[in-house]
Amino acid sequence: MRVALRFGYDGRRFHGYARQPNVKTVEGEILRALDRIDARHIRFRSASRTDKGVSAISNVVAFDTNFRPEELPKALNANTEHIFFHGWSEVDMEFDPRRAKMRWYRYHLFGEHDIDAMKEVAKLFIGKHDFSGFARMEDGKNPVRSIESIEFHEDSGLYVLDIRAQSFLWQMVRRLVGAMFSVEMGERSVEDVKRALSGEKVIFRIAEPEPLFLMSVDYSHFRFNESRCLKIDAIERQIRLTQAFLTYMGRQ
């Protein structure tokens, strides 16, 4: 059978998501945990590969296995640190988690910000554009993406920026936020952003990874079965914006 798992992690504890030799990564730890519980994991695929320092509340992996799917979250939670599994679903054998309906990222805005200036830039990104000037491009990747929405609102006394799209390019969210920072700080103008969207090369800031969270990856044809445990409560308290995390990020 093919199983999809929903999980989160504290990205500050890993050297990025994608497996790499000789360093601790989220994907590498999941694969090692599957080996420890003797769970077959053929055609292992991940929905999103986040940068070093970026955390997730709800990423998704899928693989073929002979392990009982309802028992996988509990078994993996017992064999991982700083990763929490909280949902499972049996899926079609052709399911690829990369083919999501929507992805939602949230960037937490620490300190004082000119939200109006950031909104003026954000509205330029809405819709379908060539984002090659706002991403770290990989060979063969189509730079055209369509952003569904960018919204600003307060959450627990802190401003957050929510950005939704079906898919993103490498470092795209951090570079879009970095462009907003560049304009609000007077380093660049709104016209510079327009020029970059039209294909001109313009250098903007790249936002730090730690305030960025992958909040969810959504699909239209199935729902996850929830699987909560004490571990998720403990790690969610740690990964969310605790006072220690706020203090740490406020110094950046």
N, C-alpha and C positions, 0 to 999 in steps of 0.2 A: 504494500500500500504506500501511498504518498501522503506525507503529513506536513502541514504548515504550523510553525510555532511563532507566537508573538512574544517579544521579550524587550527588556530595556537594559541599560548599563550606564555606569559612571565613566564617561570617556576620559576623565583625568587620570584613570588608573591604567590606561592602555596606550600602546604606541600605534594608535589608529585602529580601524576596524579590520581591514583586509589582512589575511594571513601573510606573515613575513618570516624569514628564517632568523633565529636567534633573538627575537624580541617578542614581548607579550602583546598580543592583539586580541580583539574580541572574537573574531572568527576562529583564530587558532585555539583559543580557550574552549570555545563551544565544541570544536571537533575533538579536542582531547577529552572533554567531558563525555561525549558520545562514545568514544573508545573505552573510557573507564567503566561505563555502565553496559558495555558490550551491545550497543545499539548500532545496527547497520545504518550507514548514511551514504547511500548511492545518489548521484546527481544532486549533490548539495548546492543550493543556490541561495543567495541573499538578496533582499529587496534593495537595501541602500548601504553603501560603503562610506561611512562617515570619516572625516579627518581626525587626526590625533587631537585629543582634547574635547571633541564634540561628543555630547551625551545623547542618549535616546530614552524615551519613555516607551516607545512602541515601534520597534523594527520587526522584520519578518524574515524567517528562513524556511526553506522547504527541502525535503529529501525523501528518498524511498527507504523504507525501514520495515523491519519485522517486529519492532518494539510496540507494545500497546500504547497508542497515542495519548490516551487520557492519563497515563502514568509518566509520560515524558517530562512535563514541567516539574513535578515533584522530584524526580530522579536527577534531573539536571541542576535544579536549585541546590541539591545536596552535594553537588560536585563542582560548583563554580563559586567564585568570589567576585563581587561587584557587578554581577550579571543576574537579572531576575527574569524568569519565564512566567508569564501570566495568562497565556491563552494557547489553545490548540484547535486544529480542525483537520479532518481527513479531507483531502482535495483530489481533484482529477489528476490522473497520471501525467497529463501534459502541462500541469500548472507550473508557471514560472513566476516567482514573486517579484521579478523586475517589472512585470506588466501590471502595474497598479493603476487603479482609477484615480487616486489622488495621494499626494504627499504633503504633509504639513510640518513646517519647521517654525520654531519660535526662537527669536533672539531677545535676550534680556538687556535692557538699556540701563546701565549703571551711571550714576552721577547726573549732572544737569545736561539736558539736550534741548535743542531748538526743534521741537516736534513738528512745527509748521514747515520749517525748511526741509526736514526729512520727508514729510508727506508730499511736498512739491516734487521731490526727486522720485519718490516711490510711484507716483501716478504715471510717470514716464515708462516704467517697467511693465505695467499691466498690459496684458494681451500678448500677441505673438511677435517675437523679435529675434534677430540674430544676436545672440549673447556672447559671441566669441570675444568681445572686449571686456567681458565681465566673468571670465572663467579661465581655468587652467585647461587649455584645450589638449585633447588626446587625438592621436592620428585616427582618421576615419570617423570621428564623431560628428554628427550633424549639430551645428551650433544653434539651430533654431529651436526655441522652446516657447511655450505659452504659459504665462503666469495668470492664474485664476484670480488671485486677490492678494493685496498687502494691506494689513489692518494694524492700527496702533490702539492699544487700550491699557488701562491700569490693571494690574494683578497683584494683590497684597501690597499695595503702596508703591509698586514698581511699574514703570512703563515697559511693555513688551511689544514686539513687532512680530506679527504672525504672517507668514507667507505660504501660499498654497499653489501647487502646480502638479501636473501629472508626473513630470520628471524634471531633474535638474542636472546641469553640468558640474564637473569637478570644481569645487570651491565657489560655485556660483552664488550661493546664499551669502557667504562671507564677503564676497566682492561687491554684491549689490548693496549690502549694509555698509561696507567700506566706502562706497561711492556716496552714500547718504551722509556719512561722517565727514567726508572730504568737502562736501558742499556746505554743510552746517558750520564747519570750522573756517570757512572762507578760503580753503586751499584750492578749490575748484568751483566752477559755476554750473548752473543748470544747463547752460549752453554747452559746456564741456561734456555733460552726460549725453546730450542730444547728439553731439559729434561722435562720441564713442558708439552710440547705438547705430549711427549711420555708417560705421566702418572705420573711422579714424582712430589712430592709436593714441589713447589718453591714459595716463597713469593715475590710479586712485589708491586710496588706502585699502588694505585687506583687514576686515574685522577679526578680532581675536576669536579663537575657537571655543574657549571655555563657556561663554554665555549662550552658546547655540545648542538647542535641543531638537532632535527629531521627535516630534510629538506623536505622529501616527502615519501608517501606510495603509490605505483603504482599498478594498476590492468590492466589486459590485455583485458578485455571484455566490458569495458565501459569508458566513459570520463565524467568528471564533467562539469557542466555548471558554468561558472564564475559568481560571484556575488560580485562585489566590491562596497565599500561605503567609506564615509569619515573616518569612524572609523578604517578601516583596514590601511589606509595611516598613521593615527596618531599612531596606535599601532606598525606598522612595523617600523616606525622611532624610536620608543621607544625600541622595542625588538631587532632590529639589532644593530650593533656595533657602537653606538653613542660614542661621545667623553667621556661622563660621564661613560659609561660602560667600555670603554677601560681603563680609569684612574682607575676605581675600580678594574678591573681584573689585571691590572699591579701591584697592591700592594699585590696580593695574593702570 
